Amino acid sequence: MDSLTQIVLGASVGEAVAGKKLGNKALLWGAIAGTIPDLDVLASPLLDMVGELSFHRSVTHSFLFAIVVSPLLGWLLTKLYPKEQATWKEWTLLFFLGFTTHALLDSCTTWGTQLFWPFSNYGVAFYNIFVVDPLYTVPFLICTVAVLFYNRRNPIRRYWNYAGLAISSAYLLFSFYAKAQANRVFEHNFGQQQISCSSYISKPTPMNTIFWSVTAKAENGFYNGFYSLLDSDKKVNYSFELQNKHLLQPYLGNERLARLLEITKGYYTVQPAAKGILINDLRFGKFDDWREEGGAYVFVYHVRRNPDGSLSFKEVNNRPKVDKEYLQDYWQRIKGN
């Protein structure tokens, strides 16, 4: 999820663990705990594109990191605040829950999280919420900010904090329900249209859990479709695209290419480029493909061979132009029009 959401979640968790003893310090250090896992982006200048994709949401988002680092930070904070009532166990729990809730929430998005690093570099992903969703964040933020205005001994402070946790958790539960509803429609249409697929990924489109996109893996390519829970017609119009794996042949044997394909979990297509090839990461789909003029994949990687025989990798900025007209069309499509 985005940084603001993780700060709010971390602050709320910190308040729940130690708000009675630490007051607003619990919110502050909870917010810091919710931010620390994303500091892995500081390594980005030292990594190439594939290394950056592979490293992000790995070490600092793992359960091992939470288990090892939390007690150390807990000990450090007892030394920093020797006069506070919070114990080493409470400081440790604050950081442990701050780290793990951050990682688990990230696992709800399409990116996925390497929860079991270093034993596995598989990105665990539930695909039930978009990386930025105001309906999750804004009510949570309001409740958490309200906590600041009450004394740590005032029970109303805890009510506000628990309300934020309850509302945000209820929205996450709704996202799983919405995903299940969309999946039923997608699967029904697979059968109706005699589409044979080995697996599929359904995910919400940006900033909502009403309008869903699906990418289904077939024998030689992928089917893409959209469905809004507000659609009166439950027919899904699927488009098909060949995978074109044969275009990878001249580049196979490269470790970084193999890792890039592993990151996509096999959900990729290949296109020829003027120099080299383009690899489309289908996990994120074409978020603007619901428009009549069609759309383009959000994450595209350009791979080409250098004069020395090595491969270079570069991400292509393929984001749709978001203007007033786009937002109006998008809102109408979410509503089922």
Secondary structure in CASP SS format (residue, H / E / C, confidence):
PFRMAT SS
TARGET T0000
AUTHOR 0000-0000-0000
METHOD secondary structure of the structure
MODEL  1
M C 1.00
D C 1.00
S H 1.00
L H 1.00
T H 1.00
Q H 1.00
I H 1.00
V H 1.00
L H 1.00
G H 1.00
A H 1.00
S H 1.00
V H 1.00
G H 1.00
E H 1.00
A H 1.00
V H 1.00
A H 1.00
G H 1.00
K H 1.00
K H 1.00
L H 1.00
G C 1.00
N H 1.00
K H 1.00
A H 1.00
L H 1.00
L H 1.00
W H 1.00
G H 1.00
A H 1.00
I H 1.00
A H 1.00
G H 1.00
T H 1.00
I H 1.00
P H 1.00
D H 1.00
L H 1.00
D H 1.00
V H 1.00
L H 1.00
A H 1.00
S H 1.00
P H 1.00
L H 1.00
L C 1.00
D C 1.00
M H 1.00
V H 1.00
G H 1.00
E H 1.00
L H 1.00
S H 1.00
F H 1.00
H C 1.00
R C 1.00
S C 1.00
V H 1.00
T H 1.00
H H 1.00
S C 1.00
F H 1.00
L H 1.00
F H 1.00
A H 1.00
I H 1.00
V H 1.00
V H 1.00
S H 1.00
P H 1.00
L H 1.00
L H 1.00
G H 1.00
W H 1.00
L H 1.00
L H 1.00
T H 1.00
K H 1.00
L H 1.00
Y C 1.00
P C 1.00
K C 1.00
E C 1.00
Q C 1.00
A C 1.00
T C 1.00
W H 1.00
K H 1.00
E H 1.00
W H 1.00
T H 1.00
L H 1.00
L H 1.00
F H 1.00
F H 1.00
L H 1.00
G H 1.00
F H 1.00
T H 1.00
T H 1.00
H H 1.00
A H 1.00
L H 1.00
L H 1.00
D H 1.00
S C 1.00
C C 1.00
T C 1.00
T C 1.00
W C 1.00
G C 1.00
T E 1.00
Q C 1.00
L C 1.00
F C 1.00
W C 1.00
P C 1.00
F C 1.00
S C 1.00
N C 1.00
Y C 1.00
G C 1.00
V E 1.00
A C 1.00
F C 1.00
Y C 1.00
N C 1.00
I C 1.00
F C 1.00
V C 1.00
V C 1.00
D C 1.00
P H 1.00
L H 1.00
Y H 1.00
T H 1.00
V H 1.00
P H 1.00
F H 1.00
L H 1.00
I H 1.00
C H 1.00
T H 1.00
V H 1.00
A H 1.00
V H 1.00
L C 1.00
F C 1.00
Y C 1.00
N C 1.00
R C 1.00
R C 1.00
N C 1.00
P H 1.00
I H 1.00
R H 1.00
R H 1.00
Y H 1.00
W H 1.00
N H 1.00
Y H 1.00
A H 1.00
G H 1.00
L H 1.00
A H 1.00
I H 1.00
S H 1.00
S H 1.00
A H 1.00
Y H 1.00
L H 1.00
L H 1.00
F H 1.00
S H 1.00
F H 1.00
Y H 1.00
A H 1.00
K H 1.00
A H 1.00
Q H 1.00
A H 1.00
N H 1.00
R H 1.00
V H 1.00
F H 1.00
E H 1.00
H H 1.00
N H 1.00
F H 1.00
G H 1.00
Q H 1.00
Q C 1.00
Q C 1.00
I C 1.00
S C 1.00
C C 1.00
S C 1.00
S E 1.00
Y E 1.00
I E 1.00
S E 1.00
K E 1.00
P E 1.00
T C 1.00
P C 1.00
M C 1.00
N C 1.00
T C 1.00
I C 1.00
F E 1.00
W E 1.00
S E 1.00
V E 1.00
T E 1.00
A E 1.00
K E 1.00
A C 1.00
E C 1.00
N C 1.00
G E 1.00
F E 1.00
Y E 1.00
N E 1.00
G E 1.00
F E 1.00
Y E 1.00
S E 1.00
L C 1.00
L C 1.00
D C 1.00
S C 1.00
D C 1.00
K C 1.00
K C 1.00
V C 1.00
N C 1.00
Y C 1.00
S E 1.00
F E 1.00
E E 1.00
L E 1.00
Q C 1.00
N C 1.00
K H 1.00
H H 1.00
L H 1.00
L H 1.00
Q H 1.00
P H 1.00
Y H 1.00
L C 1.00
G C 1.00
N C 1.00
E H 1.00
R H 1.00
L H 1.00
A H 1.00
R H 1.00
L H 1.00
L H 1.00
E H 1.00
I H 1.00
T C 1.00
K C 1.00
G C 1.00
Y C 1.00
Y E 1.00
T E 1.00
V E 1.00
Q E 1.00
P E 1.00
A C 1.00
A C 1.00
K C 1.00
G C 1.00
I E 1.00
L E 1.00
I E 1.00
N E 1.00
D E 1.00
L C 1.00
R C 1.00
F C 1.00
G C 1.00
K C 1.00
F C 1.00
D C 1.00
D C 1.00
W C 1.00
R C 1.00
E C 1.00
E C 1.00
G C 1.00
G C 1.00
A C 1.00
Y C 1.00
V C 1.00
F E 1.00
V E 1.00
Y E 1.00
H E 1.00
V E 1.00
R E 1.00
R E 1.00
N C 1.00
P C 1.00
D C 1.00
G C 1.00
S C 1.00
L E 1.00
S E 1.00
F E 1.00
K E 1.00
E E 1.00
V E 1.00
N E 1.00
N C 1.00
R C 1.00
P C 1.00
K C 1.00
V C 1.00
D C 1.00
K H 1.00
E H 1.00
Y H 1.00
L H 1.00
Q H 1.00
D H 1.00
Y H 1.00
W H 1.00
Q H 1.00
R H 1.00
I H 1.00
K C 1.00
G C 1.00
N C 1.00
END
